[in-house]
Amino acid sequence: MKDKRLNRSLLRIYNLLYARFGPRHWWPGDTKIEIILGAILTQNTAWANVEKAIKNIKRAKILSVSRLSGISEKKLARLIRPSGYYNIKANRIKNFLRFLNTRYGGSVDKMFGSRLYKLREELLAVKGIGRETADSILLYAGNKPVFVVDAYTKRVFSRHGFINEDADYEEAQSLFMDNLGKDKGLFNEFHALIVELGKSVCKSKKPLCSMCPIRRIRRK
């Protein structure tokens, strides 16, 4: 059940972050498969490195489900080397492609035609795809109403008393999904704004609290 006070507080935070940082235009990518690749490649690395890896894939002219499925894992690993952990990530991409080809005939659109929580469980069953990656795929590529939780989300909202510092993924996610409705556009922009706040202001060490646009907001 939606908590009206939490709803107002979260929307106030969103509005302050939007006023400070503006629209983030996230997730970057021209196609759904590119966004899915980005969600897998961004694990444990900076986005700048992901961009280099995707640029290599585009240069090799294999940015499609069929072409990515047709190249060897070893060659894929070489192309995505800039993203780090490239052998592991190549394996994870191949695992996803096998799932997509086997379950949905290689059709990303058919995959996203599935019900949200059914598809989420299927993605989580793919080796190498965890909750943050699965939810990023669902929200940003599939336009599904699910809130993505990452380290920035936990850091920001634990520091402001909305969740405990050791809150698990589902607890942090429910803060937003229980109190903001199922607004996929809001979820998209809100998460991107939280990431920007975490990167530029609410840092893990030496946070710039005096510069924080939401510094006065605490859970009551």
C-alpha positions in Angstrom: 0.0 0.0 0.0 1.3 3.4 -1.0 2.5 5.6 1.9 1.4 9.2 1.1 4.2 10.7 3.1 6.8 8.6 1.4 5.2 9.3 -2.0 5.5 13.1 -1.4 9.1 12.8 -0.1 10.2 10.6 -3.0 8.6 13.0 -5.6 10.2 16.0 -3.9 13.6 14.3 -4.1 12.9 13.5 -7.8 11.9 17.1 -8.5 15.0 18.5 -6.8 17.3 16.2 -8.6 15.6 16.9 -12.0 15.9 20.7 -11.3 19.6 20.3 -10.5 20.7 17.8 -13.2 18.0 18.0 -15.9 16.9 15.0 -18.1 19.6 12.3 -18.3 18.5 10.6 -21.6 19.3 7.2 -20.1 19.9 4.5 -21.2 22.0 5.4 -24.3 21.5 3.0 -27.2 20.0 3.0 -30.7 18.4 -0.5 -30.5 17.1 -2.8 -27.8 19.9 -5.3 -28.3 22.4 -2.5 -27.9 20.8 -1.5 -24.6 20.8 -5.2 -23.4 24.5 -5.5 -24.3 25.2 -2.3 -22.4 23.4 -3.6 -19.3 25.6 -6.7 -19.3 28.8 -5.0 -20.1 28.5 -2.2 -17.5 28.9 -4.7 -14.7 31.9 -3.6 -12.6 33.1 -1.0 -15.0 32.6 2.7 -16.0 30.3 3.5 -18.8 33.1 5.0 -20.9 34.6 1.5 -21.2 31.2 0.1 -22.2 31.0 2.6 -25.0 34.4 1.5 -26.3 33.3 -2.1 -26.3 30.1 -1.4 -28.1 31.9 0.8 -30.6 34.1 -2.3 -31.4 31.0 -4.4 -31.9 29.5 -1.8 -34.3 32.8 -1.5 -36.2 32.7 -5.3 -36.7 29.2 -4.9 -38.0 27.8 -7.6 -35.7 25.3 -5.6 -33.6 22.4 -7.9 -34.1 21.1 -11.0 -32.4 21.9 -13.3 -35.3 25.4 -12.0 -35.9 26.3 -11.9 -32.2 25.0 -15.5 -32.0 27.1 -16.5 -34.9 30.6 -15.4 -33.8 32.7 -17.3 -31.4 32.8 -16.5 -27.7 36.6 -15.9 -28.1 36.1 -13.3 -30.8 33.4 -11.6 -28.9 35.7 -11.4 -25.9 38.4 -9.7 -27.9 35.8 -7.1 -29.2 34.5 -6.2 -25.7 38.0 -6.2 -24.1 37.7 -2.5 -23.1 34.8 -3.3 -20.7 37.0 -5.4 -18.4 36.3 -9.0 -17.3 35.8 -9.6 -21.0 36.0 -13.4 -21.0 33.3 -13.5 -18.3 31.2 -10.9 -20.0 31.4 -12.7 -23.4 30.2 -15.8 -21.7 27.3 -13.9 -20.1 26.3 -12.4 -23.4 26.4 -15.8 -25.1 24.3 -17.3 -22.2 21.7 -14.5 -22.8 21.7 -15.1 -26.6 21.2 -18.9 -26.1 18.2 -18.1 -23.8 16.8 -15.6 -26.3 17.2 -18.0 -29.3 15.9 -21.0 -27.5 13.0 -19.4 -25.6 12.0 -16.7 -28.0 13.3 -17.6 -31.4 15.9 -14.9 -31.2 13.2 -12.1 -31.1 13.8 -9.4 -28.6 10.3 -8.0 -29.3 8.7 -11.4 -28.6 10.7 -11.6 -25.4 9.5 -8.3 -24.2 5.9 -9.3 -25.0 6.1 -11.6 -22.0 4.6 -10.5 -18.6 7.0 -8.5 -16.5 7.6 -10.9 -13.6 7.6 -14.0 -15.7 10.3 -12.6 -17.9 12.2 -11.3 -14.9 12.4 -14.8 -13.4 13.5 -16.1 -16.8 16.3 -13.5 -17.0 17.4 -14.2 -13.5 17.8 -17.9 -14.4 20.3 -17.0 -17.1 23.8 -17.6 -15.7 25.5 -14.3 -15.1 22.4 -12.0 -15.0 21.7 -10.7 -11.6 18.8 -8.5 -10.4 20.3 -5.1 -11.3 21.2 -6.3 -14.8 17.8 -8.0 -15.3 15.9 -5.0 -14.1 18.1 -2.7 -16.3 17.2 -4.8 -19.3 13.5 -4.8 -18.4 13.2 -1.1 -17.7 15.6 0.4 -20.3 15.3 -2.0 -23.2 11.8 -3.4 -22.5 10.1 -0.3 -21.2 8.7 -2.3 -18.3 7.7 -0.6 -15.0 10.4 -2.0 -12.7 12.8 0.2 -10.6 16.5 -0.5 -10.9 18.5 -0.6 -7.7 22.3 -0.1 -7.6 25.0 0.9 -5.2 24.2 4.6 -5.7 20.5 4.0 -4.8 21.4 2.2 -1.5 24.0 4.8 -0.6 21.9 7.9 -1.2 18.7 6.5 0.4 20.4 4.9 3.4 22.2 8.2 4.2 18.8 10.0 4.1 17.2 7.4 6.4 14.8 5.8 3.9 16.4 2.4 4.0 18.9 0.7 6.3 22.5 0.6 5.1 22.4 -3.2 4.9 19.0 -3.3 3.1 18.7 -6.0 0.5 17.8 -5.4 -3.2 14.1 -6.1 -2.8 13.7 -3.9 0.3 15.4 -1.0 -1.5 13.3 -1.6 -4.7 10.0 -1.8 -2.8 10.6 1.7 -1.4 10.1 3.1 -4.9 7.7 0.5 -6.5 5.3 0.5 -3.5 5.2 4.3 -3.2 5.5 5.7 -6.7 3.0 3.5 -8.7 4.0 1.8 -11.9 5.4 4.8 -13.9 8.1 3.4 -16.1 9.0 6.9 -17.3 9.5 8.1 -13.8 11.4 5.0 -12.8 13.8 5.6 -15.8 14.5 9.2 -15.1 14.6 8.8 -11.3 17.2 6.0 -11.4 19.4 8.0 -13.8 19.2 11.1 -11.6 20.2 9.0 -8.5 23.2 7.7 -10.4 24.3 11.2 -11.3 23.9 12.3 -7.7 25.9 9.4 -6.5 28.7 9.9 -9.0 29.0 13.7 -8.6 27.9 14.5 -5.1 27.0 11.6 -2.8 30.3 9.9 -3.2 31.3 6.8 -1.2 34.2 8.7 0.4 34.2 12.4 1.1 30.6 13.1 0.0 30.0 16.8 -1.0 27.0 17.2 1.4 27.0 21.0 1.3 26.3 20.7 -2.5 23.6 18.1 -2.2 20.2 19.3 -3.6 18.4 16.9 -1.2 20.5 17.5 1.9 17.6 18.6 4.0 15.3 15.7 3.2 15.1 12.9 5.7 12.6 10.2 6.2 10.2 11.2 9.0 
